[in-house]
Amino acid sequence: MGKIIAIANQKGGVGKTTTSVNLAASLGVLEKKVLLIDADPQANSTSGLGIDVETVEIGTYQLLEHTNSARDAIINTSTPNLDIIPAHIDLVAIEIELVDKENREYMLKKALEEIVDDYDYILIDCAPSLGLLTLNALTAAHSVIIPIQCEYFALEGLGKLLNTIKSVQKIHNTNLDIEGLLLTMYDSRLRLSNQVVEEVQKHFNDMVFQTIIQRNVRLSEAPSYGESIINYDASSKGAVNYLSLAKEIINKNS
């Protein structure tokens, strides 16, 4: 059975989409069959893999509405072993539309049941909020990766997210694990970056991935070409970091 991993943090700009796209591509290159689900109305994972958001007809929105099956929504990407269920701006409306529905937190979980065995890993790029979309992702997932930026307010909001995860574990998904905390945007020259790393490792020790994602120009350039870092510049520091993370996750789950 495939492992479903949500990538979540209600703070924006912490490297969620960068991690979703590049971890998915790295797992694909390491010969795992991967599906990336874009569950963020900004649809950055979709455009980051070279798909024109305007042309998306069936995506995460239809999945949550149960008007189309997951198989209908899957698009192949140019990255080896990587498929995507894209997003579109209409995903913004889903929280309002689901609000009166019964079992509204389980819509994604139900939609994924038919394809969970088709993949080794299913990654969900969550919206930067703790709304119904993220709740659906956490209810459907087996585990969650939390990206944490190596900056001053890094730990702000982390408590809130961990509390949300606890309540999801209690009410909706008793099997939800924390796959790990991922330190992103690390700059070894900055004392602050090093302090954040120490602080996070001290507080959360085993929960923190050994791999740290360093600040890397190529990493921020890649999405504008609609490519993962693996396709864009496989020798860059960013590619090396994400391949290392992918190996760490494979080892952890083997």
C-alpha positions as CSV (number, residue, x, y, z in Angstrom):
1,M,0.0,0.0,0.0
2,G,1.2,3.5,-0.8
3,K,2.1,5.9,2.0
4,I,0.2,9.2,2.0
5,I,2.3,12.1,3.4
6,A,0.9,15.6,3.9
7,I,3.3,18.5,3.8
8,A,1.8,21.1,6.0
9,N,2.4,24.3,7.9
10,Q,-0.1,27.2,8.2
11,K,2.7,29.7,7.8
12,G,3.3,30.7,4.2
13,G,6.7,30.9,2.6
14,V,8.4,28.1,4.6
15,G,9.1,25.9,1.6
16,K,6.0,23.7,1.5
17,T,5.5,23.7,-2.3
18,T,9.3,23.6,-2.9
19,T,9.5,20.5,-0.7
20,S,6.4,18.9,-2.2
21,V,7.6,19.3,-5.8
22,N,11.2,18.4,-5.3
23,L,10.7,15.6,-2.8
24,A,8.2,14.0,-5.2
25,A,10.6,14.4,-8.1
26,S,13.5,13.0,-6.0
27,L,11.5,9.9,-4.9
28,G,10.5,9.4,-8.6
29,V,14.2,9.5,-9.7
30,L,14.9,6.9,-6.9
31,E,12.5,4.7,-8.8
32,K,9.5,5.1,-6.5
33,K,6.1,5.6,-8.1
34,V,4.8,8.9,-6.8
35,L,1.6,11.0,-7.0
36,L,1.7,14.6,-5.9
37,I,-1.7,16.2,-5.0
38,D,-1.9,19.9,-5.2
39,A,-4.3,20.9,-2.3
40,D,-3.4,24.6,-2.4
41,P,-5.7,27.1,-4.3
42,Q,-2.5,29.0,-5.3
43,A,-1.7,25.9,-7.5
44,N,2.0,26.5,-7.3
45,S,2.8,22.7,-7.3
46,T,0.8,22.4,-10.5
47,S,2.6,25.3,-12.3
48,G,5.9,24.3,-10.7
49,L,5.7,21.0,-12.7
50,G,5.0,22.8,-16.0
51,I,1.2,22.4,-16.1
52,D,-0.8,25.5,-17.2
53,V,-3.2,26.0,-14.4
54,E,-5.8,27.6,-16.7
55,T,-6.1,24.4,-18.6
56,V,-6.9,22.2,-15.6
57,E,-10.4,20.8,-16.0
58,I,-10.3,18.0,-13.4
59,G,-8.3,18.4,-10.3
60,T,-8.4,18.4,-6.5
61,Y,-11.6,20.4,-6.5
62,Q,-13.5,17.7,-8.4
63,L,-11.9,15.1,-6.2
64,L,-13.2,16.8,-3.0
65,E,-16.6,17.4,-4.5
66,H,-16.6,13.7,-5.6
67,T,-17.8,14.7,-9.1
68,N,-14.8,12.9,-10.6
69,S,-12.7,10.0,-9.5
70,A,-9.0,10.3,-8.6
71,R,-8.0,8.4,-11.7
72,D,-9.8,11.0,-13.9
73,A,-7.7,13.7,-12.3
74,I,-4.3,12.2,-12.7
75,I,-1.8,13.9,-15.1
76,N,1.6,12.5,-16.0
77,T,4.5,14.9,-15.7
78,S,7.8,15.0,-17.5
79,T,9.6,13.8,-14.4
80,P,10.2,10.0,-14.2
81,N,7.6,8.1,-12.1
82,L,5.8,11.3,-11.0
83,D,2.1,12.0,-11.6
84,I,0.1,14.9,-10.3
85,I,-3.5,15.7,-9.4
86,P,-3.5,19.5,-10.2
87,A,-5.2,22.4,-8.5
88,H,-7.0,25.4,-9.9
89,I,-8.0,28.7,-8.3
90,D,-11.6,27.3,-8.0
91,L,-10.3,25.3,-5.1
92,V,-10.7,28.5,-3.0
93,A,-14.5,27.8,-3.0
94,I,-14.3,24.3,-1.7
95,E,-14.2,25.2,2.0
96,I,-17.5,27.0,1.7
97,E,-19.1,24.3,-0.4
98,L,-18.1,21.5,1.9
99,V,-19.1,23.2,5.1
100,D,-22.7,21.7,5.2
101,K,-21.7,18.2,3.9
102,E,-21.7,15.2,6.1
103,N,-18.2,13.8,6.9
104,R,-16.7,16.8,5.2
105,E,-13.3,16.1,6.7
106,Y,-13.1,12.7,5.0
107,M,-13.7,13.7,1.4
108,L,-10.1,13.4,0.3
109,K,-9.5,10.2,2.2
110,K,-12.5,8.6,0.5
111,A,-11.4,9.8,-3.0
112,L,-7.9,8.3,-2.6
113,E,-9.0,4.9,-1.5
114,E,-9.2,3.6,-5.1
115,I,-5.6,4.6,-6.0
116,V,-3.6,4.3,-2.8
117,D,-2.2,0.9,-3.9
118,D,-1.1,2.3,-7.3
119,Y,1.7,4.4,-5.8
120,D,4.6,4.0,-3.4
121,Y,4.1,7.5,-2.1
122,I,1.3,10.1,-2.4
123,L,2.4,13.6,-1.3
124,I,-0.2,16.3,-0.5
125,D,0.9,19.9,-0.8
126,C,-1.3,21.7,1.7
127,A,-2.6,25.2,1.7
128,P,-1.0,27.7,4.1
129,S,-3.9,27.6,6.6
130,L,-5.5,25.2,9.0
131,G,-8.9,25.2,7.2
132,L,-11.0,22.4,5.8
133,L,-8.6,21.7,2.9
134,T,-5.6,21.0,5.3
135,L,-7.9,19.1,7.6
136,N,-8.9,16.8,4.7
137,A,-5.2,16.3,3.9
138,L,-4.4,15.4,7.5
139,T,-7.3,13.1,7.7
140,A,-6.3,11.3,4.5
141,A,-2.6,11.1,5.4
142,H,-0.6,8.4,7.2
143,S,2.0,11.0,8.2
144,V,2.9,14.7,8.0
145,I,6.1,16.6,7.1
146,I,6.4,20.0,8.7
147,P,8.8,22.4,6.9
148,I,10.3,24.9,9.3
149,Q,12.2,28.0,7.9
150,C,15.5,28.7,9.6
151,E,14.4,32.2,10.5
152,Y,13.5,34.3,13.5
153,F,9.8,33.4,13.8
154,A,10.4,29.7,12.8
155,L,8.8,28.2,15.9
156,E,6.0,30.7,16.0
157,G,2.8,28.9,15.1
158,L,4.4,25.5,15.4
159,G,2.6,24.8,18.7
160,K,-0.7,25.6,17.0
161,L,0.0,23.2,14.1
162,L,1.1,20.5,16.5
163,N,-2.2,21.0,18.5
164,T,-4.2,20.7,15.3
165,I,-2.4,17.5,14.4
166,K,-3.1,16.2,18.0
167,S,-6.8,16.9,17.6
168,V,-6.9,15.3,14.1
169,Q,-5.2,12.2,15.7
170,K,-7.9,12.2,18.4
171,I,-11.0,12.8,16.3
172,H,-10.4,12.0,12.6
173,N,-7.3,9.9,12.1
174,T,-5.8,7.9,14.9
175,N,-3.0,6.6,12.6
176,L,-1.6,10.0,11.7
177,D,2.2,10.2,12.5
178,I,4.6,13.0,12.3
179,E,7.0,11.9,9.5
180,G,9.4,14.6,10.6
181,L,10.3,18.3,10.9
182,L,12.2,19.6,8.0
183,L,14.5,22.6,8.3
184,T,14.4,24.7,5.2
185,M,16.1,27.9,3.8
186,Y,19.2,27.3,5.9
187,D,22.1,29.7,5.4
188,S,25.3,28.4,7.2
189,R,26.7,31.9,7.2
190,L,24.0,33.3,9.4
191,R,24.2,32.9,13.1
192,L,20.5,33.0,13.3
193,S,20.1,30.0,11.0
194,N,22.4,28.0,13.2
195,Q,20.5,29.0,16.3
196,V,17.2,27.9,14.8
197,V,18.7,24.5,13.9
198,E,20.0,24.1,17.4
199,E,16.8,25.2,19.0
200,V,14.6,22.9,16.9
201,Q,17.0,19.9,17.3
202,K,17.1,20.5,21.1
203,H,13.3,20.6,21.4
204,F,12.3,17.9,19.0
205,N,15.5,15.8,18.7
206,D,14.4,12.5,16.9
207,M,11.5,14.2,15.1
208,V,13.8,16.4,13.0
209,F,15.1,15.1,9.7
210,Q,18.9,14.9,9.4
211,T,18.7,16.5,6.0
212,I,18.6,20.3,6.1
213,I,17.5,22.1,3.0
214,Q,19.9,24.9,2.2
215,R,19.2,28.2,0.6
216,N,19.9,27.8,-3.1
217,V,19.4,30.1,-6.0
218,R,18.7,27.3,-8.5
219,L,16.0,26.0,-6.2
220,S,14.1,29.3,-6.4
221,E,14.7,29.6,-10.2
222,A,13.4,26.1,-11.1
223,P,9.6,26.8,-10.7
224,S,9.7,29.6,-13.1
225,Y,10.8,27.1,-15.8
226,G,8.0,24.7,-14.7
227,E,10.6,22.1,-13.6
228,S,11.6,20.4,-10.4
229,I,15.2,21.0,-9.2
230,I,16.0,17.4,-10.4
231,N,15.1,18.3,-14.0
232,Y,16.4,21.9,-13.8
233,D,19.9,21.3,-12.3
234,A,20.5,17.9,-10.8
235,S,24.0,18.8,-9.6
236,S,22.8,21.8,-7.6
237,K,22.9,21.9,-3.8
238,G,19.1,22.0,-3.8
239,A,18.9,18.7,-5.8
240,V,21.5,17.0,-3.5
241,N,19.5,18.1,-0.4
242,Y,16.2,16.8,-1.7
243,L,17.6,13.5,-2.9
244,S,19.1,13.1,0.5
245,L,15.7,13.8,2.1
246,A,14.1,11.3,-0.2
247,K,16.6,8.6,0.7
248,E,16.0,9.4,4.4
249,I,12.3,8.9,4.0
250,I,12.7,5.6,1.9
251,N,15.1,4.2,4.6
252,K,12.7,5.2,7.4
253,N,9.8,3.5,5.6
254,S,11.5,0.4,4.4
